[in-house]
Amino acid sequence: MPLHITSAKRQFYENNGHKSIFGWQLYKTLGELQSPCHNWLNLRATTCTKKLQNKDFKREHCWLQFICNLTQSPGLNEDCEWLSTKNNFNSLVARTNTCGELRSAHVGQEVTLCGWIQYQRQGLFLVLRDFQGLTQIIIPQDEAHSHVKKVLYDAPVESVVRVTGTVTSRPPGQKNPRMPTGDIEVKVKTAEVLNSCKKLPFEIKDFIKSLYMTEDLHALPDYLKLTNHSLQSTCLKPTFSSYSMSEAYVCFLGFVDVETPTLFKRTPGGAKEFVVPSREPGKFYCLPQSPQQFKQLLMIGGLDRYFQVARCYRDEGSKPDRQPEFTQIDIEMSFVDQAGIQRLIEGLLQYSWPNERGPITTPFPSMSYAEALAEYGTDKPDTRFGMKIIDVSDVFRSVEIGFVQNAVNKPQGTVKAICIPQGARHLQNKDFEALKESAKSQFNQEVLHLILKPDESLKSPLSKFLSEEQQSELIQALKVQADDVVLLAAGEHEKVCLVLGNMRLESANLLELRGLVLRDPTAFHFLWVVDFPLFLHKEENPAELESAHHPFTAPHPSDTSLLYSEPAKIRSQHYDLVLNGSEIGGGSIRIHNAEQQRFVLETVLKEDPELLSHLLEALKCGAPPHGGIALGLDRLICLVAGAPSIRDVIAFPKSFKGRDLMSNAPDYITPEELEPYHIQVAWPAAEAEANKN
């Protein structure tokens, strides 16, 4: 070991004892120690973790008191007394109140408000908006205040103004119960336009929702979308949620918030990474998919427990529940097992869960990957509604239908079905055809439908091949009622489960479009999915294996021997947290043995172990058993807020193609700007010709 632990400890205090660590940046200085290749070892040498893990801090001031203690500045407590004032939004700004807080109790008070003009009517009154709400402003009509009337009358909608006036009760019959400030209004005495807004082609309040979801390059810029109060609310919720999570981790559970690098190197396996050029010819950084390796190195360094509100990047395009850059709550612990991580997350979510969404019950139910696939056709089941997949192979084993017999006679062959309650009443033939076409186009799988008529006979081309006894068995197996619809598929087990899982969700969408409520939007059903496969066959080459999640996941203790003989059959110690059919978190117990990690990389995955030589070297130096999890903060907040897409809870989201429509990024740069990075652009033929012209 190139750096003696005692000297590392001494040097750490000499180098860093005088430095401010505001914002928990203490460990960023570790790179200054003598051995930059062994920062994880330097970290183990420090003993200041106990201070970071002191659980006796008062909840309201734990972070402030911690900084005061470490900087040995008693005066800081006195200087920062203002921080203890709760909900004092206005003590530091040029207003007395926000536009959302005035009530009848404020009548008679003189107030100053700042905000945007949302609406104005004939120079008589206007509605002022800020981040907290709306207030009606009465424009004076008397000659003495004619200059105030002119200022406000001439100000375009969405201009920024500051007004001072007296809070009064609204006249009888003019109160607005739909507005929190609907009982009062402010009669203006003075007004000032702080910044005038150019004429917009439409009023933000009327068009914000529809425009926010468009992909039109001429749609409203992100900074104007954010002037909408509802969008501010959803975008601000992640801030409050991550704060409460941070508070729980640091104050009560002894976690240390460590900021990890954004520029790193390529990681084998997993998602595609964004590449960043460097000034060294032929060498590139990669933006990390997650802080996975760093947090493992922190455990090897003896930190014991780490968390971070981490920014992550994946070059995979954008979907309704995915963005190329996103935020996750990242966690790692030493000497922990799967049950410990699950208890931690359940307690954390209970602690930070918004009161208005109702309580959540723990422990969360758990289901194996095999069960989830067999019953729901997916590894992220939405358990708010039924329509489970049922195996009916025994009913069809003796049915003389060619494709059915071909399926059930194969080793993994099966016949499965789902029952759509009251489907015949709410779905039409075109809906059934659309479902079948979807199954064919996405999965290359045939799906048949059957309808149970009120006389308890089956309406289907299949019915003539089924005896009365077989029809009765099918009805009993699926618990079919009159006007229910059965969707049936035959083939290889996994493929049939996947297609029926997709049909289950599409059928639910169709039924809800017809007015049925299958998935309660106010219900939150959490579920742990465990016992995933450790490896999967590659789609492009089924003879080769790839990591089901990432190459650092440890094998299931009961299956470890299979790693060296039948790795395709081994289960992992991976676990996913699912909420209402969306994966909101995933983690695992990690491999902490260097030889096992090398075997997985080199022999099973056929990856070059030199890419991870730094991690393999660290694992040889007394790595503790460790594990962790990452919660997708954007996706979690999206579900809690009831937003249709995570783009609705991100202040500056990318489009479905990964573009920033406001700034038109990614954008071109000149050959001169590329020159220091020793790279050139190989243009596609069409673009090359266009550039010439």
C-alpha positions in Angstrom: 0.0 0.0 0.0 1.7 3.2 -1.2 0.4 5.5 1.6 0.7 4.6 5.3 -2.7 5.0 7.0 -1.4 7.0 10.0 0.4 9.5 7.8 -2.7 9.8 5.5 -4.8 10.5 8.6 -2.4 13.2 9.8 -2.0 14.8 6.4 -5.8 14.8 5.9 -6.2 17.0 9.0 -3.2 19.2 8.2 -4.5 19.8 4.6 -8.2 20.1 5.4 -8.7 21.2 9.0 -8.9 24.8 8.1 -11.1 24.4 5.1 -14.8 25.2 4.9 -17.0 22.1 4.2 -20.2 24.0 3.6 -22.5 21.7 1.6 -20.7 18.5 2.7 -17.8 19.0 0.3 -15.3 17.6 2.8 -14.3 14.6 0.8 -13.7 16.5 -2.5 -10.3 17.4 -1.1 -9.1 13.7 -0.9 -7.6 13.9 -4.4 -4.9 16.2 -2.9 -3.5 13.4 -0.8 -0.2 11.7 -1.8 -1.7 8.7 -3.6 -4.2 9.9 -6.2 -4.7 6.3 -7.5 -5.9 5.1 -4.1 -8.4 7.7 -2.9 -10.6 5.0 -1.5 -7.7 4.0 0.8 -7.0 7.6 1.8 -10.7 7.8 2.8 -10.5 4.7 5.0 -7.6 6.4 6.8 -9.7 9.3 8.0 -11.6 9.2 11.2 -13.8 12.2 10.9 -16.8 10.0 9.9 -17.9 9.9 13.5 -18.6 13.6 13.5 -20.5 13.3 10.3 -22.6 10.4 11.8 -23.5 12.2 15.0 -27.2 11.6 15.4 -27.7 14.0 18.4 -28.1 17.1 16.3 -31.4 18.9 16.5 -33.5 18.2 13.4 -34.1 21.8 12.6 -30.4 22.9 12.7 -28.4 19.7 12.3 -26.5 20.9 9.2 -25.8 24.4 10.6 -24.6 23.1 14.0 -22.3 20.6 12.2 -20.6 23.3 10.2 -20.2 25.5 13.4 -18.6 22.6 15.2 -16.1 21.7 12.5 -15.1 25.2 11.7 -14.8 26.1 15.4 -16.6 29.4 14.8 -18.9 30.0 17.8 -19.9 33.3 16.3 -21.5 31.5 13.3 -24.4 30.4 15.5 -25.2 34.1 16.3 -24.7 35.3 12.7 -27.0 32.6 11.4 -29.9 33.0 13.9 -32.1 34.3 11.0 -32.1 30.8 9.6 -34.3 29.6 12.4 -37.2 31.9 11.3 -39.7 29.5 9.7 -41.7 30.4 6.5 -40.2 33.9 6.4 -40.2 34.2 2.6 -40.1 38.0 2.5 -37.5 39.1 5.0 -34.7 39.3 2.4 -36.7 40.7 -0.6 -38.5 43.8 -1.8 -42.0 42.7 -0.8 -44.0 42.2 2.4 -46.0 39.3 1.2 -46.4 36.8 -1.6 -49.4 36.7 -3.9 -50.6 33.4 -2.4 -50.7 34.2 1.3 -53.1 37.1 1.9 -56.3 36.3 3.7 -59.1 38.0 5.6 -56.9 38.3 8.6 -54.7 40.7 6.6 -57.5 43.2 5.9 -56.4 46.8 6.8 -52.7 46.0 6.4 -50.5 47.8 3.9 -48.6 45.3 1.7 -46.1 45.3 -1.1 -46.4 42.6 -3.7 -44.2 41.7 -6.7 -45.2 39.4 -9.5 -46.4 39.0 -13.1 -49.6 40.5 -14.5 -51.6 37.4 -15.4 -54.8 39.2 -16.4 -56.1 42.7 -16.8 -59.7 43.9 -17.3 -60.4 47.4 -18.8 -58.1 49.2 -16.4 -60.3 48.3 -13.4 -58.4 45.4 -11.9 -55.7 42.9 -12.6 -54.6 39.5 -11.3 -51.0 39.4 -10.0 -49.2 36.1 -10.0 -46.0 34.8 -8.3 -44.6 31.4 -7.3 -47.2 31.0 -4.5 -50.4 32.0 -6.1 -52.7 34.8 -7.3 -54.0 38.1 -5.8 -56.6 40.5 -7.3 -55.3 44.0 -7.6 -57.8 47.0 -7.7 -56.6 49.8 -9.9 -57.5 53.2 -8.5 -59.8 55.3 -10.6 -59.6 58.7 -8.9 -57.6 61.6 -10.3 -55.1 61.7 -7.5 -53.8 58.3 -8.6 -54.1 58.7 -12.3 -50.4 58.0 -12.8 -50.8 54.7 -11.1 -53.7 53.8 -13.3 -51.7 54.7 -16.4 -48.7 52.6 -15.3 -50.8 49.5 -14.8 -53.1 50.0 -17.7 -50.2 50.4 -20.2 -48.3 47.4 -18.8 -48.6 44.4 -21.1 -49.7 41.0 -19.7 -46.8 39.0 -18.2 -45.0 42.2 -17.3 -43.2 42.2 -13.9 -44.6 44.8 -11.5 -44.3 45.9 -7.8 -47.5 47.3 -6.2 -48.1 48.7 -2.7 -51.6 49.1 -1.3 -54.1 48.2 1.4 -55.8 44.8 1.8 -59.6 45.0 1.8 -62.4 42.5 1.8 -64.1 41.9 -1.5 -67.7 43.3 -1.8 -70.5 40.9 -1.1 -71.2 38.5 -4.0 -67.7 39.0 -5.5 -65.7 36.5 -3.3 -64.1 33.7 -5.2 -64.1 30.4 -3.3 -61.8 28.8 -5.9 -58.9 31.1 -5.1 -57.1 30.8 -1.7 -57.0 34.6 -1.7 -60.5 34.9 -3.0 -61.9 36.7 0.1 -59.6 39.8 -0.3 -58.3 42.3 -2.8 -55.5 44.9 -2.7 -56.3 48.5 -3.5 -53.2 50.0 -5.1 -51.6 53.2 -3.9 -48.3 53.0 -5.8 -47.1 50.9 -8.7 -43.9 50.3 -10.6 -43.2 48.3 -13.8 -39.9 46.4 -13.1 -39.7 44.9 -16.5 -42.2 45.1 -19.4 -43.0 41.9 -21.4 -43.2 41.9 -25.2 -46.5 41.0 -26.8 -46.8 37.2 -26.7 -48.8 35.3 -29.5 -51.0 33.8 -26.8 -51.8 34.1 -23.1 -49.6 31.7 -21.1 -52.4 30.8 -18.6 -54.7 29.6 -21.5 -52.2 27.6 -23.5 -49.5 26.4 -21.1 -50.7 22.8 -20.7 -51.1 22.0 -24.3 -48.0 23.7 -25.4 -45.9 22.0 -22.8 -46.5 18.6 -24.3 -45.8 19.6 -27.9 -42.6 18.9 -29.8 -43.0 22.1 -32.0 -39.7 24.0 -32.3 -41.8 27.2 -32.0 -43.5 26.1 -28.8 -43.2 28.2 -25.6 -39.6 28.4 -24.2 -39.0 26.6 -20.9 -38.5 29.7 -18.9 -42.0 31.0 -19.9 -43.6 27.6 -19.2 -42.3 27.9 -15.7 -44.3 31.0 -15.1 -47.3 28.7 -14.9 -48.1 28.1 -11.2 -49.0 24.4 -11.6 -45.7 23.7 -13.4 -43.8 25.6 -10.7 -45.4 23.3 -8.1 -44.5 20.1 -9.8 -41.0 21.3 -10.7 -40.3 22.5 -7.1 -41.6 19.3 -5.5 -38.3 17.3 -6.2 -36.4 20.0 -4.3 -38.5 19.7 -1.2 -38.6 15.9 -1.4 -34.8 15.5 -1.9 -34.3 17.9 1.0 -36.4 15.8 3.4 -34.6 12.7 2.2 -31.2 14.3 2.7 -32.3 15.4 6.2 -33.3 11.9 7.1 -30.1 10.4 5.8 -27.7 12.8 7.4 -29.4 13.7 10.6 -30.9 10.4 11.7 -29.1 7.6 9.9 -25.5 8.8 9.8 -25.1 8.9 6.0 -22.5 11.1 4.4 -23.3 13.2 1.3 -20.4 12.8 -1.1 -20.2 14.5 -4.5 -18.7 12.2 -7.1 -17.1 13.1 -10.5 -19.1 13.7 -13.6 -16.2 13.1 -16.0 -15.2 9.4 -15.9 -14.3 6.6 -18.2 -16.3 4.0 -20.1 -18.0 1.3 -18.1 -18.5 -2.1 -19.7 -22.1 -3.3 -20.0 -25.2 -1.4 -19.1 -26.6 1.6 -20.9 -25.0 3.6 -23.7 -22.9 6.5 -22.3 -22.3 10.1 -23.6 -18.8 10.6 -24.8 -16.8 13.7 -24.0 -13.6 14.5 -26.0 -10.4 15.5 -24.2 -7.3 17.3 -25.4 -5.3 14.1 -25.4 -5.4 12.6 -28.9 -7.8 9.6 -29.1 -8.8 9.7 -25.4 -12.3 10.4 -24.2 -14.2 10.8 -21.0 -17.7 9.3 -20.5 -20.5 10.8 -18.5 -21.4 8.3 -15.8 -24.6 6.3 -16.0 -24.6 6.4 -12.2 -22.0 6.8 -9.5 -21.8 3.0 -9.2 -18.0 2.5 -9.1 -17.4 5.6 -7.0 -19.8 4.5 -4.3 -18.3 1.0 -4.2 -14.9 2.6 -3.8 -16.2 4.7 -0.9 -17.3 1.5 0.9 -13.9 0.0 0.3 -12.5 3.2 1.8 -14.4 2.6 5.0 -17.0 5.3 4.7 -19.7 2.8 5.8 -22.7 4.6 4.3 -23.0 7.1 1.5 -25.8 9.0 -0.3 -26.0 11.6 -3.0 -28.6 13.4 -5.0 -26.7 12.4 -8.2 -27.0 13.6 -11.8 -26.8 10.7 -14.2 -26.6 10.4 -18.0 -27.6 7.8 -20.5 -27.5 8.1 -24.3 -30.7 6.2 -25.0 -33.1 8.8 -26.3 -36.1 10.0 -24.3 -39.4 8.2 -23.4 -42.3 9.4 -21.3 -40.6 8.1 -18.2 -37.0 8.6 -19.2 -34.7 11.5 -20.0 -31.0 11.5 -21.2 -30.0 13.3 -18.0 -31.8 12.6 -14.8 -31.5 12.8 -11.0 -31.4 9.9 -8.6 -31.1 9.4 -4.9 -28.0 7.2 -4.7 -27.3 5.1 -1.7 -24.6 2.6 -0.6 -23.9 0.8 2.7 -21.3 -1.6 4.0 -22.2 -4.8 5.9 -25.8 -4.7 4.7 -28.1 -7.3 3.1 -31.1 -7.0 0.8 -33.6 -6.9 3.7 -31.6 -4.0 5.3 -31.7 -1.9 2.1 -35.5 -2.6 1.7 -36.2 -1.5 5.3 -34.1 1.7 4.8 -36.0 2.7 1.7 -39.4 1.9 3.1 -38.7 4.1 6.2 -37.3 6.9 4.0 -40.3 7.0 1.8 -42.6 7.0 4.8 -40.6 9.9 6.3 -40.6 12.0 3.2 -44.0 11.1 1.8 -46.3 14.2 1.3 -49.2 14.3 3.8 -51.7 15.2 1.1 -51.2 11.9 -0.6 -52.2 9.9 2.4 -50.1 7.4 4.4 -48.2 4.5 2.9 -48.1 1.1 4.6 -44.9 -0.9 5.2 -43.4 -3.3 4.7 -44.0 -3.3 1.0 -45.1 -6.6 -0.6 -42.5 -8.6 -2.5 -42.6 -10.8 -5.6 -40.0 -12.8 -7.5 -39.1 -11.9 -11.0 -40.5 -15.3 -12.1 -43.8 -14.6 -10.4 -44.1 -11.1 -11.8 -43.5 -12.4 -15.4 -45.9 -15.3 -15.0 -48.7 -13.3 -13.5 -48.3 -9.9 -15.0 -46.1 -10.3 -18.0 -43.6 -7.7 -16.9 -40.9 -7.1 -14.2 -42.8 -3.9 -13.1 -46.4 -5.0 -12.4 -49.1 -2.5 -11.8 -50.9 -4.2 -8.9 -53.8 -1.7 -8.7 -55.9 -3.9 -10.8 -56.4 -7.6 -11.6 -56.6 -9.2 -15.0 -53.7 -11.6 -14.1 -52.3 -14.1 -16.6 -53.6 -17.6 -16.1 -52.0 -20.8 -17.4 -54.7 -22.8 -19.2 -52.3 -25.3 -20.9 -54.1 -28.3 -19.3 -57.4 -27.3 -20.8 -55.9 -27.2 -24.3 -53.6 -30.1 -24.1 -56.0 -32.4 -25.9 -57.5 -29.8 -28.2 -56.9 -30.6 -31.9 -55.7 -27.2 -33.1 -52.3 -27.2 -34.8 -50.7 -24.1 -33.4 -51.9 -25.0 -29.9 -50.4 -28.5 -30.1 -47.2 -27.1 -31.4 -46.9 -24.8 -28.4 -47.8 -27.2 -25.6 -45.5 -30.0 -26.9 -42.4 -27.8 -26.7 -40.3 -27.8 -23.5 -41.1 -24.2 -22.7 -44.5 -24.2 -24.5 -47.6 -23.0 -22.9 -51.2 -21.6 -23.4 -52.1 -18.6 -21.3 -55.0 -16.2 -21.1 -56.2 -13.0 -19.4 -59.9 -12.1 -18.7 -61.1 -8.6 -19.5 -64.0 -7.9 -17.2 -67.1 -6.6 -19.1 -65.0 -6.3 -22.2 -67.9 -7.1 -24.5 -69.9 -4.2 -23.2 -67.1 -1.6 -23.6 -64.9 -2.8 -26.4 -65.7 -3.1 -30.1 -64.4 -5.3 -32.8 -62.0 -2.6 -34.0 -60.5 -2.7 -30.5 -59.9 -6.4 -30.6 -58.4 -6.1 -34.0 -56.1 -3.3 -32.7 -55.0 -5.5 -29.8 -54.2 -8.4 -32.1 -52.3 -6.1 -34.5 -50.3 -4.8 -31.6 -49.4 -8.3 -30.5 -48.4 -9.2 -34.1 -46.3 -6.1 -34.7 -44.5 -5.9 -31.4 -44.1 -9.6 -30.5 -44.8 -11.5 -33.7 -47.4 -13.4 -31.6 -51.0 -14.4 -32.5 -53.7 -13.6 -30.0 -57.3 -14.9 -30.1 -60.3 -13.5 -28.3 -63.3 -15.3 -26.8 -66.5 -13.7 -25.4 -68.8 -15.4 -22.8 -72.3 -14.6 -23.9 -75.2 -14.2 -21.3 -76.3 -17.8 -22.0 -72.8 -18.9 -20.9 -71.8 -20.1 -24.3 -68.5 -19.0 -25.9 -68.4 -16.8 -28.9 -65.2 -17.6 -30.8 -63.9 -19.5 -33.8 -62.2 -21.7 -31.1 -65.4 -22.8 -29.5 -66.1 -25.5 -32.2 -62.8 -27.2 -31.3 -63.7 -27.2 -27.5 -66.0 -29.8 -26.0 -68.6 -28.6 -23.4 -66.4 -29.9 -20.6 -63.4 -28.1 -21.9 -65.4 -24.9 -22.3 -66.6 -25.2 -18.7 -63.0 -25.9 -17.5 -61.8 -22.7 -19.3 -64.6 -20.6 -17.8 -63.9 -21.9 -14.3 -60.1 -21.5 -14.6 -60.4 -17.8 -15.7 -63.5 -17.1 -13.5 -65.2 -15.7 -16.6 -68.5 -13.8 -16.2 -71.1 -12.9 -18.8 -69.8 -10.3 -21.3 -66.2 -10.9 -20.2 -63.6 -11.2 -22.9 -60.7 -13.7 -22.9 -57.5 -13.0 -24.7 -55.5 -16.2 -25.4 -52.0 -16.8 -26.6 -49.9 -20.0 -27.2 -46.2 -20.3 -27.5 -42.9 -20.1 -25.6 -43.5 -19.2 -21.9 -41.6 -15.9 -21.7 -42.9 -14.6 -25.1 -46.5 -15.5 -24.2 -46.2 -13.8 -20.8 -44.8 -10.6 -22.4 -47.4 -10.3 -25.0 -50.3 -10.9 -22.6 -48.7 -8.4 -20.1 -48.8 -5.9 -22.9 -52.4 -6.8 -23.8 -53.3 -6.4 -20.1 -52.1 -2.8 -20.0 -53.5 -1.9 -23.5 -56.9 -3.3 -22.5 -56.9 -1.3 -19.3 -56.2 1.8 -21.3 -59.1 1.1 -23.6 -61.5 0.4 -20.8 -60.5 3.6 -19.0 -61.1 5.6 -22.2 -64.7 4.2 -22.1 -65.2 5.5 -18.6 -64.2 2.6 -16.3 -61.8 3.2 -13.5 -59.4 0.2 -13.1 -56.3 2.1 -11.8 -57.2 4.4 -9.0 -55.0 7.6 -9.6 -55.0 8.3 -5.8 -53.7 4.8 -4.8 -50.0 4.1 -4.5 -49.1 0.4 -4.7 -45.4 -0.3 -3.9 -43.9 -3.6 -4.7 -40.4 -5.2 -4.4 -39.4 -7.4 -7.3 -36.5 -9.7 -6.4 -34.6 -12.7 -7.6 -33.8 -11.4 -11.1 -31.6 -13.4 -13.5 -28.0 -12.4 -13.1 -27.4 -12.7 -16.9 -29.5 -12.6 -20.0 -28.8 -14.0 -23.5 -27.9 -11.2 -26.0 -30.6 -10.6 -28.6 -28.1 -10.2 -31.4 -26.1 -13.3 -30.3 -28.0 -15.7 -28.0 -24.9 -17.8 -27.4 -23.4 -14.9 -25.5 -24.4 -13.5 -22.1 -24.8 -9.9 -20.9 -25.5 -8.5 -17.4 -29.2 -8.2 -16.7 -28.4 -5.0 -14.8 -24.7 -4.3 -14.4 -21.6 -6.4 -14.0 -21.1 -5.6 -10.3 -24.2 -7.4 -9.0 -23.5 -10.4 -6.7 -25.0 -13.8 -7.4 -27.8 -15.2 -5.2 -26.2 -17.1 -2.3 -28.1 -20.2 -3.2 -26.9 -20.1 -6.8 -23.2 -19.2 -6.5 -22.0 -22.6 -7.6 -23.9 -22.2 -10.9 -21.7 -19.2 -11.8 -18.9 -21.5 -12.9 -21.0 -24.1 -14.6 -24.4 -22.7 -15.8 -24.3 -18.9 -15.5 -27.4 -18.5 -17.6 -29.5 -20.1 -14.8 -28.1 -18.1 -11.9 -30.3 -15.6 -9.9 -28.9 -12.3 -8.7 -29.1 -10.3 -5.6 -30.8 -7.5 -7.5 -34.0 -5.8 -6.3 -36.3 -3.3 -8.0 -38.9 -1.0 -6.3 -42.0 -0.6 -8.4 -44.8 1.9 -7.9 -48.0 1.7 -9.9 -46.4 -0.2 -12.7 -43.3 2.0 -13.0 -39.8 1.1 -11.7 -38.8 3.9 -9.3 -35.6 2.3 -7.9 -33.2 -0.5 -8.4 -30.2 -1.8 -6.5 -28.2 -4.9 -5.5 -25.8 -6.4 -3.2 -22.4 -6.1 -4.9 -19.6 -8.5 -5.7 -16.9 -7.7 -3.1 -14.5 -10.5 -4.1 -11.9 -9.5 -6.7 -11.5 -13.0 -8.2 -15.3 -13.4 -8.6 -15.5 -10.0 -10.2 -12.7 -10.7 -12.6 -14.4 -14.1 -13.5 -17.7 -12.4 -14.3 -16.0 -9.7 -16.5 -13.5 -11.9 -18.3 -15.1 -15.3 -18.6 -18.8 -14.8 -18.5 -19.2 -11.4 -20.2 -16.1 -11.5 -22.4 -15.2 -8.0 -21.3 -11.6 -6.6 -21.0 -11.0 -6.5 -17.2 -8.3 -3.8 -17.7 -11.2 -1.3 -18.1 -11.9 -1.9 -14.5 -8.4 -2.5 -13.2 -8.8 0.3 -10.6 -11.9 -1.4 -9.1 -10.4 -4.9 -9.2 -7.3 -3.6 -7.4 -9.4 -2.0 -4.8 -11.4 -5.2 -4.2 -8.2 -7.0 -3.3 -7.5 -4.6 -0.4 -10.1 -5.7 2.1 -13.4 -4.7 0.5 -16.3 -5.2 2.9 -19.6 -6.8 1.8 -21.7 -3.9 0.6 -24.9 -3.0 -1.4 -27.1 -0.1 -2.3 -29.9 1.2 -4.4 -30.8 4.3 -6.5 -34.2 5.9 -6.5 -35.2 7.7 -9.7 -36.2 11.1 -8.2 -37.8 12.5 -11.4 -39.9 9.4 -12.0 -41.0 9.2 -8.3 -42.1 12.8 -8.2 -43.9 12.4 -11.5 -46.0 9.6 -10.0 -46.6 11.4 -6.8 -47.6 14.6 -8.6 -49.9 12.7 -11.0 -48.0 14.1 -14.1 -48.3 12.2 -17.4 -44.5 12.5 -18.0 -41.3 13.1 -16.1 -40.9 16.1 -18.5 -43.6 17.7 -16.5 -41.5 17.7 -13.3 -38.2 18.9 -14.8 -37.6 22.6 -15.3 -35.7 22.3 -18.6 -36.6 18.9 -20.1 -35.3 17.4 -23.3 -37.6 16.4 -26.1 -38.4 12.8 -27.0 -35.4 12.9 -29.4 -33.1 14.3 -26.7 -33.0 17.9 -27.9 -33.3 21.1 -26.0 -35.9 22.9 -28.1 -35.3 26.2 -26.5 -31.5 26.5 -27.2 -31.5 24.0 -30.1 -28.9 21.8 -28.4 -27.1 19.7 -29.4 -25.6 22.2 -31.9 -22.8 22.4 -34.4 -19.4 23.7 -33.5 -16.7 24.9 -36.0 -13.8 22.8 -37.2 -11.5 25.3 -35.3 -13.3 24.5 -32.1 -12.9 20.8 -32.7 -9.2 21.0 -33.5 -7.8 21.0 -29.9 -9.7 17.6 -29.4 -8.1 16.0 -32.5 -11.4 14.9 -33.9 -13.2 15.5 -37.2 -16.9 15.0 -38.1 -17.7 12.4 -40.8 -20.8 13.9 -42.3 -23.5 11.6 -43.8 -23.6 12.0 -47.6 -26.8 14.1 -47.7 -25.5 16.5 -45.1 -22.1 16.7 -46.6 -23.7 17.7 -50.0 -25.9 20.3 -48.2 -22.8 21.8 -46.5 -21.0 22.1 -49.8 -24.0 24.0 -51.3 
